[in-house]
């Protein structure tokens, strides 16, 4: 029987296994922490952006609701239930044409009347209007003494500006009018985040063009 000759490889030991060094582990952990921090920052930014989007949506909704309330009331400005007999192009005799129930604008405030019970007489609860007071939108609910009720909460919607522009146009003996409302607001705790909305509202109830209303400014 012949035996195979021993070779050098038969006497060699397998290579020794080497583990990761402490320095390598520390570097790997550091890189992992950097990646984790970057991911956390991106998540925080995403959540912050989502929160801002929700807040802006609420701000826009509240501001739009306030503007819609004003627009609904303005369309009925100077309405009188006895218009067929009390109001004519040659002269306006009802109490909703002028005086405390007439249409007037002063600064950030607008006033007008509305014949709610259709009797042609001015009752104390038929003077209305809107104004900006202490960053809140208020509605007028009484003639004398004036009573104002908050429509918005400055804690959730800070109103900063309210502007009115009245446009008048003679149409024969009658006067057609429309009001443009400009509203500025901001997020209560972040003044840099602001919102502006404008809307033009047509007044449905015409008044006589003569005499020319003071609220309309100069005669065109």
TAWO-V240309 format. One record per residue. RES is the residue in one letter. PHI is phi as a letter, one per 30 degrees, with the letter a starting at -180 (999 if undefined). OMEGA is omega as a letter, one per 20 degrees, with the letter a starting at -180 (999 if undefined). NEAR is the number of other ideal C-beta (glycine too) atoms within 8 Angstrom. Layout:
<<RES	PHI	OMEGA	NEAR> <RES	PHI	OMEGA	NEAR>>
This chain:
<<X	999	r	2> <X	c	r	3> <X	c	r	4> <X	d	r	4> <X	d	r	4> <X	d	r	5> <X	c	a	6> <X	d	a	5> <X	d	a	5> <X	d	a	6> <X	c	a	6> <X	d	r	6> <X	c	r	3> <X	d	a	4> <X	d	r	4> <X	d	r	4> <X	d	a	4> <X	c	r	3> <X	d	r	4> <X	d	r	4> <X	d	r	6> <X	d	r	5> <X	d	r	6> <X	d	r	8> <X	d	a	9> <X	d	r	8> <X	d	r	8> <X	d	r	8> <X	d	r	8> <X	d	r	8> <X	d	r	8> <X	d	r	8> <X	d	r	8> <X	d	r	8> <X	d	r	8> <X	d	r	8> <X	d	r	8> <X	d	r	8> <X	d	r	8> <X	d	r	8> <X	d	r	8> <X	d	r	8> <X	d	r	8> <X	d	r	8> <X	d	r	8> <X	d	r	8> <X	d	r	8> <X	d	r	8> <X	d	r	8> <X	d	r	8> <X	d	r	8> <X	d	a	9> <X	d	r	8> <X	d	r	8> <X	d	r	10> <X	d	r	11> <X	d	r	8> <X	d	r	9> <X	d	r	13> <X	d	r	10> <X	d	a	8> <X	d	a	11> <X	d	r	13> <X	d	r	9> <X	d	r	8> <X	d	r	14> <X	d	r	12> <X	d	r	8> <X	d	r	10> <X	d	a	12> <X	d	r	11> <X	d	r	8> <X	d	a	12> <X	d	r	13> <X	d	a	10> <X	c	a	9> <X	e	r	12> <X	i	r	14> <X	d	r	11> <X	b	a	12> <X	d	a	9> <X	c	a	12> <X	d	a	10> <X	d	a	5> <X	c	a	4> <X	c	a	10> <X	c	r	12> <X	b	a	6> <X	d	a	7> <X	d	a	6> <X	l	a	6> <X	c	a	10> <X	c	a	6> <X	d	a	12> <X	d	a	9> <X	c	r	13> <X	d	a	13> <X	a	a	6> <X	i	a	7> <X	d	a	9> <X	c	r	15> <X	d	a	14> <X	d	r	13> <X	b	r	9> <X	b	r	10> <X	b	a	5> <X	i	a	4> <X	c	a	8> <X	b	r	10> <X	b	a	12> <X	b	r	13> <X	a	r	13> <X	c	a	14> <X	a	a	13> <X	d	a	16> <X	d	a	7> <X	c	r	7> <X	i	a	7> <X	c	r	7> <X	i	r	10> <X	c	a	6> <X	d	r	12> <X	c	a	7> <X	d	a	7> <X	c	a	8> <X	c	r	14> <X	c	r	14> <X	b	a	11> <X	l	a	10> <X	b	r	12> <X	a	r	12> <X	c	a	11> <X	b	r	6> <X	h	r	4> <X	i	r	7> <X	b	r	12> <X	d	a	13> <X	b	r	12> <X	c	r	12> <X	d	a	13> <X	b	r	8> <X	a	a	10> <X	d	a	10> <X	b	i	6> <X	d	a	4> <X	d	r	8> <X	b	a	7> <X	b	a	10> <X	b	a	7> <X	d	r	8> <X	c	r	10> <X	b	r	11> <X	c	a	7> <X	d	r	11> <X	d	a	4> <X	c	r	8> <X	b	a	12> <X	c	r	9> <X	d	a	15> <X	c	a	8> <X	a	r	9> <X	b	a	13> <X	b	r	7> <X	b	r	11> <X	b	a	7> <X	c	r	12> <X	c	a	8> <X	b	a	11> <X	b	r	8> <X	d	r	9> <X	b	a	8> <X	i	r	6> <X	d	a	7> <X	c	a	11> <X	b	r	14> <X	c	a	11> <X	b	r	14> <X	b	a	10> <X	c	r	13> <X	c	a	11> <X	c	r	15> <X	c	a	12> <X	b	r	13> <X	c	r	11> <X	b	r	12> <X	b	r	12> <X	d	a	11> <X	e	a	9> <X	c	r	3> <X	b	a	7> <X	d	a	6> <X	d	a	5> <X	c	a	11> <X	b	a	10> <X	b	r	11> <X	b	r	8> <X	b	r	10> <X	b	r	8> <X	a	r	8> <X	c	a	8> <X	c	r	12> <X	d	r	8> <X	d	a	14> <X	d	a	6> <X	c	r	10> <X	d	r	8> <X	b	a	12> <X	d	r	14> <X	d	r	11> <X	b	i	7> <X	d	a	4> <X	d	a	8> <X	d	r	11> <X	d	a	5> <X	d	a	9> <X	d	r	10> <X	i	a	5> <X	d	r	3> <X	d	a	4> <X	d	999	5>>
